[in-house]
Amino acid sequence: KKAIIDPFLFKYKVQPIKKELYEAVIVKASQLSRRKHLFSRDRLKLFLKQHCEPHDGVIKTKATSIAKYNLAEQNFSYFFPDDPPTFIFSPASRRRGRPPKRASTSLVSN
């Protein structure tokens, strides 16, 4: 079995948005960070709305997003260099949602 690669061994090439002002640099994983609260539920909902659509009960990437980001040319190992995950099957629970509210046992006198 292939050994898992420590993410801190990777080096990342950071390219500036304004290429005429700055040049690309290579940094270590410890030099990268992100602002807190950059990822939120609202941002996830917006991302799904803009780039995904349901097809037969499955959420799939929109064709426009596939073309725009050249996703058809990539595969899973391009984004995740380690072995693909193996998911364990877990049967669906029979109870879905919240349990029903229990009726009050107190008696009302007339």
N, CA, C and O atoms as a GROMACS GRO file, in nm:
protein
  440
    1LYS      N    1   0.085  -0.119   0.000
    1LYS     CA    2   0.000   0.000   0.000
    1LYS      C    3   0.089   0.124   0.000
    1LYS      O    4   0.196   0.126   0.061
    2LYS      N    5   0.043   0.224  -0.068
    2LYS     CA    6   0.116   0.349  -0.080
    2LYS      C    7   0.115   0.427   0.052
    2LYS      O    8   0.011   0.436   0.117
    3ALA      N    9   0.228   0.482   0.090
    3ALA     CA   10   0.236   0.560   0.212
    3ALA      C   11   0.168   0.696   0.192
    3ALA      O   12   0.174   0.754   0.083
    4ILE      N   13   0.104   0.744   0.295
    4ILE     CA   14   0.038   0.874   0.288
    4ILE      C   15   0.145   0.983   0.295
    4ILE      O   16   0.235   0.978   0.378
    5ILE      N   17   0.132   1.080   0.207
    5ILE     CA   18   0.229   1.189   0.201
    5ILE      C   19   0.189   1.297   0.300
    5ILE      O   20   0.074   1.340   0.304
    6ASP      N   21   0.285   1.341   0.379
    6ASP     CA   22   0.261   1.448   0.475
    6ASP      C   23   0.238   1.579   0.400
    6ASP      O   24   0.324   1.618   0.320
    7PRO      N   25   0.126   1.647   0.422
    7PRO     CA   26   0.097   1.771   0.349
    7PRO      C   27   0.201   1.880   0.372
    7PRO      O   28   0.217   1.968   0.288
    8PHE      N   29   0.272   1.874   0.483
    8PHE     CA   30   0.373   1.977   0.511
    8PHE      C   31   0.499   1.958   0.428
    8PHE      O   32   0.588   2.043   0.430
    9LEU      N   33   0.509   1.847   0.354
    9LEU     CA   34   0.623   1.826   0.265
    9LEU      C   35   0.601   1.893   0.130
    9LEU      O   36   0.696   1.910   0.053
   10PHE      N   37   0.478   1.931   0.101
   10PHE     CA   38   0.447   1.995  -0.026
   10PHE      C   39   0.498   2.138  -0.028
   10PHE      O   40   0.508   2.204   0.076
   11LYS      N   41   0.530   2.184  -0.147
   11LYS     CA   42   0.560   2.326  -0.169
   11LYS      C   43   0.457   2.375  -0.269
   11LYS      O   44   0.417   2.302  -0.359
   12TYR      N   45   0.415   2.499  -0.253
   12TYR     CA   46   0.308   2.553  -0.334
   12TYR      C   47   0.357   2.673  -0.414
   12TYR      O   48   0.428   2.759  -0.362
   13LYS      N   49   0.318   2.678  -0.539
   13LYS     CA   50   0.351   2.793  -0.623
   13LYS      C   51   0.233   2.890  -0.615
   13LYS      O   52   0.122   2.856  -0.656
   14VAL      N   53   0.259   3.008  -0.563
   14VAL     CA   54   0.156   3.110  -0.546
   14VAL      C   55   0.172   3.212  -0.657
   14VAL      O   56   0.276   3.276  -0.671
   15GLN      N   57   0.066   3.227  -0.736
   15GLN     CA   58   0.070   3.323  -0.846
   15GLN      C   59  -0.012   3.445  -0.809
   15GLN      O   60  -0.125   3.433  -0.761
   16PRO      N   61   0.043   3.563  -0.832
   16PRO     CA   62  -0.030   3.686  -0.798
   16PRO      C   63  -0.145   3.712  -0.894
   16PRO      O   64  -0.145   3.667  -1.008
   17ILE      N   65  -0.242   3.786  -0.846
   17ILE     CA   66  -0.355   3.825  -0.930
   17ILE      C   67  -0.308   3.928  -1.032
   17ILE      O   68  -0.343   3.920  -1.150
   18LYS      N   69  -0.229   4.024  -0.987
   18LYS     CA   70  -0.174   4.126  -1.077
   18LYS      C   71  -0.031   4.087  -1.112
   18LYS      O   72   0.064   4.123  -1.042
   19LYS      N   73  -0.016   4.014  -1.221
   19LYS     CA   74   0.114   3.960  -1.259
   19LYS      C   75   0.215   4.066  -1.300
   19LYS      O   76   0.336   4.042  -1.294
   20GLU      N   77   0.166   4.182  -1.342
   20GLU     CA   78   0.260   4.288  -1.382
   20GLU      C   79   0.327   4.353  -1.261
   20GLU      O   80   0.432   4.415  -1.275
   21LEU      N   81   0.267   4.340  -1.142
   21LEU     CA   82   0.325   4.401  -1.022
   21LEU      C   83   0.409   4.305  -0.939
   21LEU      O   84   0.503   4.346  -0.871
   22TYR      N   85   0.375   4.175  -0.944
   22TYR     CA   86   0.442   4.077  -0.860
   22TYR      C   87   0.480   3.955  -0.942
   22TYR      O   88   0.429   3.935  -1.053
   23GLU      N   89   0.569   3.874  -0.887
   23GLU     CA   90   0.604   3.750  -0.955
   23GLU      C   91   0.562   3.631  -0.868
   23GLU      O   92   0.540   3.646  -0.748
   24ALA      N   93   0.551   3.515  -0.930
   24ALA     CA   94   0.511   3.394  -0.858
   24ALA      C   95   0.622   3.352  -0.762
   24ALA      O   96   0.740   3.368  -0.791
   25VAL      N   97   0.582   3.299  -0.647
   25VAL     CA   98   0.679   3.250  -0.548
   25VAL      C   99   0.640   3.110  -0.504
   25VAL      O  100   0.523   3.071  -0.513
   26ILE      N  101   0.738   3.036  -0.457
   26ILE     CA  102   0.714   2.902  -0.405
   26ILE      C  103   0.725   2.909  -0.253
   26ILE      O  104   0.825   2.958  -0.200
   27VAL      N  105   0.621   2.859  -0.183
   27VAL     CA  106   0.617   2.867  -0.037
   27VAL      C  107   0.592   2.730   0.023
   27VAL      O  108   0.546   2.638  -0.045
   28LYS      N  109   0.622   2.718   0.152
   28LYS     CA  110   0.595   2.594   0.227
   28LYS      C  111   0.450   2.597   0.276
   28LYS      O  112   0.386   2.702   0.280
   29ALA      N  113   0.400   2.480   0.312
   29ALA     CA  114   0.262   2.470   0.361
   29ALA      C  115   0.243   2.554   0.487
   29ALA      O  116   0.135   2.610   0.507
   30SER      N  117   0.345   2.564   0.572
   30SER     CA  118   0.332   2.640   0.697
   30SER      C  119   0.319   2.790   0.671
   30SER      O  120   0.279   2.864   0.761
   31GLN      N  121   0.352   2.836   0.551
   31GLN     CA  122   0.342   2.978   0.518
   31GLN      C  123   0.205   3.016   0.462
   31GLN      O  124   0.178   3.134   0.438
   32LEU      N  125   0.119   2.918   0.441
   32LEU     CA  126  -0.014   2.944   0.387
   32LEU      C  127  -0.117   2.946   0.499
   32LEU      O  128  -0.108   2.868   0.594
   33SER      N  129  -0.212   3.034   0.488
   33SER     CA  130  -0.324   3.038   0.583
   33SER      C  131  -0.442   3.104   0.513
   33SER      O  132  -0.428   3.157   0.403
   34ARG      N  133  -0.556   3.101   0.578
   34ARG     CA  134  -0.673   3.168   0.524
   34ARG      C  135  -0.740   3.245   0.636
   34ARG      O  136  -0.724   3.214   0.754
   35ARG      N  137  -0.815   3.346   0.597
   35ARG     CA  138  -0.887   3.424   0.697
   35ARG      C  139  -0.997   3.340   0.758
   35ARG      O  140  -1.056   3.255   0.692
   36LYS      N  141  -1.024   3.363   0.886
   36LYS     CA  142  -1.135   3.294   0.951
   36LYS      C  143  -1.267   3.336   0.888
   36LYS      O  144  -1.278   3.447   0.835
   37HIS      N  145  -1.363   3.251   0.893
   37HIS     CA  146  -1.498   3.276   0.842
   37HIS      C  147  -1.501   3.299   0.691
   37HIS      O  148  -1.597   3.356   0.639
   38LEU      N  149  -1.398   3.257   0.621
   38LEU     CA  150  -1.397   3.269   0.476
   38LEU      C  151  -1.497   3.171   0.416
   38LEU      O  152  -1.561   3.199   0.314
   39PHE      N  153  -1.510   3.056   0.481
   39PHE     CA  154  -1.603   2.953   0.435
   39PHE      C  155  -1.722   2.954   0.530
   39PHE      O  156  -1.706   2.942   0.651
   40SER      N  157  -1.841   2.967   0.475
   40SER     CA  158  -1.961   2.970   0.558
   40SER      C  159  -2.073   2.893   0.488
   40SER      O  160  -2.062   2.855   0.372
   41ARG      N  161  -2.178   2.872   0.561
   41ARG     CA  162  -2.295   2.803   0.505
   41ARG      C  163  -2.353   2.882   0.388
   41ARG      O  164  -2.391   2.824   0.286
   42ASP      N  165  -2.361   3.014   0.404
   42ASP     CA  166  -2.416   3.097   0.296
   42ASP      C  167  -2.330   3.092   0.171
   42ASP      O  168  -2.382   3.088   0.060
   43ARG      N  169  -2.198   3.092   0.189
   43ARG     CA  170  -2.108   3.084   0.073
   43ARG      C  171  -2.120   2.948   0.005
   43ARG      O  172  -2.114   2.939  -0.118
   44LEU      N  173  -2.135   2.843   0.084
   44LEU     CA  174  -2.153   2.710   0.027
   44LEU      C  175  -2.282   2.703  -0.054
   44LEU      O  176  -2.284   2.647  -0.164
   45LYS      N  177  -2.390   2.759  -0.001
   45LYS     CA  178  -2.517   2.760  -0.073
   45LYS      C  179  -2.505   2.838  -0.204
   45LYS      O  180  -2.560   2.797  -0.306
   46LEU      N  181  -2.434   2.950  -0.200
   46LEU     CA  182  -2.413   3.029  -0.320
   46LEU      C  183  -2.331   2.951  -0.423
   46LEU      O  184  -2.362   2.952  -0.542
   47PHE      N  185  -2.226   2.884  -0.377
   47PHE     CA  186  -2.142   2.803  -0.466
   47PHE      C  187  -2.225   2.693  -0.533
   47PHE      O  188  -2.217   2.674  -0.654
   48LEU      N  189  -2.304   2.622  -0.455
   48LEU     CA  190  -2.388   2.515  -0.510
   48LEU      C  191  -2.490   2.570  -0.610
   48LEU      O  192  -2.516   2.507  -0.713
   49LYS      N  193  -2.546   2.685  -0.580
   49LYS     CA  194  -2.645   2.746  -0.669
   49LYS      C  195  -2.582   2.788  -0.802
   49LYS      O  196  -2.643   2.771  -0.907
   50GLN      N  197  -2.460   2.842  -0.796
   50GLN     CA  198  -2.394   2.893  -0.917
   50GLN      C  199  -2.332   2.783  -1.002
   50GLN      O  200  -2.328   2.795  -1.125
   51HIS      N  201  -2.283   2.676  -0.940
   51HIS     CA  202  -2.203   2.578  -1.014
   51HIS      C  203  -2.260   2.437  -1.019
   51HIS      O  204  -2.202   2.350  -1.085
   52CYS      N  205  -2.370   2.412  -0.951
   52CYS     CA  206  -2.425   2.276  -0.947
   52CYS      C  207  -2.574   2.276  -0.979
   52CYS      O  208  -2.642   2.378  -0.966
   53GLU      N  209  -2.623   2.159  -1.020
   53GLU     CA  210  -2.766   2.142  -1.048
   53GLU      C  211  -2.803   1.996  -1.025
   53GLU      O  212  -2.720   1.908  -1.046
   54PRO      N  213  -2.926   1.969  -0.982
   54PRO     CA  214  -2.967   1.831  -0.957
   54PRO      C  215  -3.002   1.758  -1.088
   54PRO      O  216  -3.066   1.814  -1.177
   55HIS      N  217  -2.960   1.633  -1.096
   55HIS     CA  218  -2.995   1.545  -1.208
   55HIS      C  219  -3.030   1.409  -1.150
   55HIS      O  220  -2.943   1.339  -1.099
   56ASP      N  221  -3.156   1.371  -1.159
   56ASP     CA  222  -3.203   1.241  -1.110
   56ASP      C  223  -3.162   1.215  -0.965
   56ASP      O  224  -3.119   1.105  -0.932
   57GLY      N  225  -3.176   1.314  -0.881
   57GLY     CA  226  -3.145   1.299  -0.739
   57GLY      C  227  -2.998   1.309  -0.704
   57GLY      O  228  -2.961   1.287  -0.589
   58VAL      N  229  -2.913   1.343  -0.800
   58VAL     CA  230  -2.770   1.357  -0.777
   58VAL      C  231  -2.729   1.499  -0.812
   58VAL      O  232  -2.770   1.552  -0.915
   59ILE      N  233  -2.648   1.561  -0.727
   59ILE     CA  234  -2.601   1.696  -0.755
   59ILE      C  235  -2.479   1.685  -0.846
   59ILE      O  236  -2.381   1.619  -0.813
   60LYS      N  237  -2.487   1.751  -0.962
   60LYS     CA  238  -2.378   1.746  -1.060
   60LYS      C  239  -2.332   1.888  -1.094
   60LYS      O  240  -2.406   1.984  -1.077
   61THR      N  241  -2.210   1.897  -1.143
   61THR     CA  242  -2.154   2.025  -1.183
   61THR      C  243  -2.218   2.070  -1.314
   61THR      O  244  -2.238   1.991  -1.406
   62LYS      N  245  -2.251   2.200  -1.322
   62LYS     CA  246  -2.311   2.254  -1.444
   62LYS      C  247  -2.210   2.249  -1.558
   62LYS      O  248  -2.090   2.260  -1.536
   63ALA      N  249  -2.259   2.233  -1.680
   63ALA     CA  250  -2.173   2.226  -1.799
   63ALA      C  251  -2.094   2.355  -1.817
   63ALA      O  252  -1.980   2.352  -1.861
   64THR      N  253  -2.156   2.468  -1.783
   64THR     CA  254  -2.085   2.596  -1.798
   64THR      C  255  -1.964   2.604  -1.705
   64THR      O  256  -1.860   2.657  -1.743
   65SER      N  257  -1.976   2.550  -1.584
   65SER     CA  258  -1.864   2.551  -1.490
   65SER      C  259  -1.756   2.452  -1.533
   65SER      O  260  -1.637   2.479  -1.517
   66ILE      N  261  -1.797   2.339  -1.588
   66ILE     CA  262  -1.700   2.240  -1.637
   66ILE      C  263  -1.616   2.300  -1.748
   66ILE      O  264  -1.495   2.283  -1.751
   67ALA      N  265  -1.681   2.372  -1.839
   67ALA     CA  266  -1.609   2.435  -1.950
   67ALA      C  267  -1.521   2.550  -1.902
   67ALA      O  268  -1.406   2.562  -1.944
   68LYS      N  269  -1.575   2.633  -1.814
   68LYS     CA  270  -1.502   2.752  -1.767
   68LYS      C  271  -1.373   2.715  -1.693
   68LYS      O  272  -1.270   2.781  -1.711
   69TYR      N  273  -1.377   2.610  -1.611
   69TYR     CA  274  -1.261   2.572  -1.530
   69TYR      C  275  -1.186   2.451  -1.584
   69TYR      O  276  -1.101   2.395  -1.515
   70ASN      N  277  -1.217   2.409  -1.707
   70ASN     CA  278  -1.151   2.295  -1.773
   70ASN      C  279  -1.153   2.169  -1.686
   70ASN      O  280  -1.052   2.098  -1.678
   71LEU      N  281  -1.264   2.141  -1.623
   71LEU     CA  282  -1.274   2.027  -1.533
   71LEU      C  283  -1.277   1.894  -1.607
   71LEU      O  284  -1.240   1.791  -1.551
   72ALA      N  285  -1.319   1.895  -1.732
   72ALA     CA  286  -1.325   1.770  -1.809
   72ALA      C  287  -1.186   1.714  -1.834
   72ALA      O  288  -1.170   1.594  -1.853
   73GLU      N  289  -1.086   1.801  -1.833
   73GLU     CA  290  -0.948   1.758  -1.857
   73GLU      C  291  -0.881   1.703  -1.731
   73GLU      O  292  -0.774   1.643  -1.740
   74GLN      N  293  -0.942   1.722  -1.615
   74GLN     CA  294  -0.883   1.680  -1.488
   74GLN      C  295  -0.950   1.552  -1.440
   74GLN      O  296  -1.058   1.514  -1.486
   75ASN      N  297  -0.885   1.485  -1.345
   75ASN     CA  298  -0.945   1.370  -1.280
   75ASN      C  299  -0.922   1.380  -1.129
   75ASN      O  300  -0.859   1.475  -1.083
   76PHE      N  301  -0.972   1.286  -1.055
   76PHE     CA  302  -0.964   1.290  -0.909
   76PHE      C  303  -0.820   1.300  -0.861
   76PHE      O  304  -0.792   1.376  -0.769
   77SER      N  305  -0.730   1.226  -0.922
   77SER     CA  306  -0.590   1.225  -0.876
   77SER      C  307  -0.518   1.357  -0.904
   77SER      O  308  -0.415   1.384  -0.843
   78TYR      N  309  -0.571   1.439  -0.995
   78TYR     CA  310  -0.512   1.571  -1.018
   78TYR      C  311  -0.529   1.659  -0.894
   78TYR      O  312  -0.438   1.733  -0.857
   79PHE      N  313  -0.645   1.651  -0.830
   79PHE     CA  314  -0.674   1.732  -0.712
   79PHE      C  315  -0.629   1.665  -0.583
   79PHE      O  316  -0.591   1.733  -0.488
   80PHE      N  317  -0.633   1.531  -0.579
   80PHE     CA  318  -0.596   1.455  -0.459
   80PHE      C  319  -0.493   1.349  -0.498
   80PHE      O  320  -0.530   1.244  -0.552
   81PRO      N  321  -0.363   1.375  -0.473
   81PRO     CA  322  -0.258   1.286  -0.522
   81PRO      C  323  -0.251   1.150  -0.453
   81PRO      O  324  -0.193   1.057  -0.510
   82ASP      N  325  -0.307   1.134  -0.334
   82ASP     CA  326  -0.303   1.005  -0.265
   82ASP      C  327  -0.406   0.910  -0.325
   82ASP      O  328  -0.480   0.946  -0.417
   83ASP      N  329  -0.410   0.788  -0.273
   83ASP     CA  330  -0.507   0.690  -0.320
   83ASP      C  331  -0.649   0.741  -0.296
   83ASP      O  332  -0.673   0.812  -0.198
   84PRO      N  333  -0.743   0.706  -0.383
   84PRO     CA  334  -0.882   0.749  -0.362
   84PRO      C  335  -0.937   0.687  -0.233
   84PRO      O  336  -0.895   0.578  -0.195
   85PRO      N  337  -1.030   0.754  -0.168
   85PRO     CA  338  -1.085   0.702  -0.043
   85PRO      C  339  -1.174   0.582  -0.068
   85PRO      O  340  -1.234   0.567  -0.175
   86THR      N  341  -1.183   0.498   0.032
   86THR     CA  342  -1.277   0.386   0.028
   86THR      C  343  -1.382   0.415   0.132
   86THR      O  344  -1.352   0.428   0.251
   87PHE      N  345  -1.506   0.424   0.087
   87PHE     CA  346  -1.615   0.457   0.176
   87PHE      C  347  -1.684   0.329   0.220
   87PHE      O  348  -1.713   0.241   0.139
   88ILE      N  349  -1.711   0.320   0.349
   88ILE     CA  350  -1.780   0.204   0.405
   88ILE      C  351  -1.930   0.227   0.391
   88ILE      O  352  -1.980   0.334   0.425
   89PHE      N  353  -2.000   0.126   0.342
   89PHE     CA  354  -2.144   0.136   0.326
   89PHE      C  355  -2.210   0.135   0.462
   89PHE      O  356  -2.180   0.049   0.545
   90SER      N  357  -2.299   0.228   0.485
   90SER     CA  358  -2.378   0.228   0.608
   90SER      C  359  -2.524   0.234   0.567
   90SER      O  360  -2.565   0.325   0.496
   91PRO      N  361  -2.603   0.138   0.612
   91PRO     CA  362  -2.744   0.135   0.571
   91PRO      C  363  -2.818   0.257   0.624
   91PRO      O  364  -2.784   0.312   0.729
   92ALA      N  365  -2.918   0.299   0.549
   92ALA     CA  366  -2.996   0.416   0.585
   92ALA      C  367  -3.076   0.389   0.712
   92ALA      O  368  -3.123   0.277   0.734
   93SER      N  369  -3.088   0.489   0.793
   93SER     CA  370  -3.165   0.477   0.916
   93SER      C  371  -3.314   0.477   0.881
   93SER      O  372  -3.356   0.546   0.788
   94ARG      N  373  -3.392   0.401   0.954
   94ARG     CA  374  -3.536   0.396   0.928
   94ARG      C  375  -3.604   0.524   0.978
   94ARG      O  376  -3.703   0.567   0.920
   95ARG      N  377  -3.551   0.584   1.082
   95ARG     CA  378  -3.609   0.706   1.137
   95ARG      C  379  -3.543   0.824   1.067
   95ARG      O  380  -3.421   0.837   1.069
   96ARG      N  381  -3.622   0.907   1.008
   96ARG     CA  382  -3.570   1.025   0.940
   96ARG      C  383  -3.631   1.150   1.003
   96ARG      O  384  -3.749   1.151   1.038
   97GLY      N  385  -3.552   1.251   1.017
   97GLY     CA  386  -3.603   1.376   1.072
   97GLY      C  387  -3.615   1.373   1.222
   97GLY      O  388  -3.558   1.287   1.289
   98ARG      N  389  -3.689   1.466   1.273
   98ARG     CA  390  -3.708   1.477   1.417
   98ARG      C  391  -3.811   1.376   1.466
   98ARG      O  392  -3.905   1.342   1.393
   99PRO      N  393  -3.793   1.327   1.588
   99PRO     CA  394  -3.897   1.238   1.642
   99PRO      C  395  -4.022   1.320   1.672
   99PRO      O  396  -4.012   1.439   1.702
  100PRO      N  397  -4.139   1.259   1.665
  100PRO     CA  398  -4.264   1.334   1.689
  100PRO      C  399  -4.269   1.382   1.834
  100PRO      O  400  -4.215   1.319   1.924
  101LYS      N  401  -4.336   1.498   1.854
  101LYS     CA  402  -4.351   1.552   1.988
  101LYS      C  403  -4.443   1.462   2.067
  101LYS      O  404  -4.543   1.411   2.016
  102ARG      N  405  -4.408   1.443   2.194
  102ARG     CA  406  -4.489   1.359   2.279
  102ARG      C  407  -4.608   1.440   2.331
  102ARG      O  408  -4.595   1.558   2.365
  103ALA      N  409  -4.721   1.376   2.336
  103ALA     CA  410  -4.842   1.443   2.386
  103ALA      C  411  -4.828   1.467   2.536
  103ALA      O  412  -4.767   1.386   2.607
  104SER      N  413  -4.882   1.575   2.583
  104SER     CA  414  -4.875   1.609   2.723
  104SER      C  415  -4.960   1.508   2.803
  104SER      O  416  -5.070   1.472   2.762
  105THR      N  417  -4.907   1.464   2.915
  105THR     CA  418  -4.977   1.364   2.997
  105THR      C  419  -5.060   1.429   3.107
  105THR      O  420  -5.131   1.360   3.180
  106SER      N  421  -5.053   1.562   3.119
  106SER     CA  422  -5.131   1.627   3.225
  106SER      C  423  -5.279   1.632   3.186
  106SER      O  424  -5.313   1.649   3.069
  107LEU      N  425  -5.364   1.617   3.284
  107LEU     CA  426  -5.508   1.618   3.260
  107LEU      C  427  -5.564   1.758   3.284
  107LEU      O  428  -5.522   1.828   3.376
  108VAL      N  429  -5.656   1.796   3.202
  108VAL     CA  430  -5.720   1.927   3.216
  108VAL      C  431  -5.855   1.904   3.282
  108VAL      O  432  -5.937   1.826   3.231
  109SER      N  433  -5.880   1.972   3.396
  109SER     CA  434  -6.009   1.955   3.464
  109SER      C  435  -6.108   2.062   3.419
  109SER      O  436  -6.070   2.178   3.401
  110ASN      N  437  -6.233   2.023   3.402
  110ASN     CA  438  -6.337   2.115   3.358
  110ASN      C  439  -6.408   2.175   3.473
  110ASN      O  440  -6.500   2.255   3.454
   0.00000   0.00000   0.00000
